[in-house]
Amino acid sequence: MTRTGRATHMLTAEDRLAIRELLALYGHVIDERQFSRIDELFTPDARYDVSDFGQGVRHGPAAIAALWSDPGSRHPLAHHTVDVVITEDGDGTVRALCKGIGVLANGKAGSVTYRDVVTKTANGWRIAERVAVLRRADRIPEIS
């Protein structure tokens, strides 16, 4: 229990594996354009923030799928999820921080940091919030 009286969930090895598989599945679903499977990725009230890519914030799987289906939406040819770090806040909120490498049609690559909140549902782990932060040279932090 936390000081607020809320029970915390200790992440098991199975939870961690399932969360990693969820983050990997994201790349497969989006790359194969299997948008009918979006409910396997996101909660019904998911918040998807791609403001860094000029595409705003979307709420819910239907709005996310509509964005992905838009011909003007710029998708890499391939999404690769790497460097996954999973943590649990004192209040039980589970966070996943990972890097994404996107291979573009012109052969160049780009990098993104995904800051996720994930939650365990009756159907398994799902992304409740995803903030995609574009990695750019002008954003490299000072050495600490």
Secondary structure by P-SEA (a helix, b strand, c coil): cccccbbbbcccaaaaaaaaaaaaaaaaaaaaccccccccccccbbbbbcccccccccccaaaaaaaaaccccccccbbbbcbbbbbbccccbbbbbbbbbbbccccbbbbbbbbbbbbbccccccccbbbbbbbccccccccc
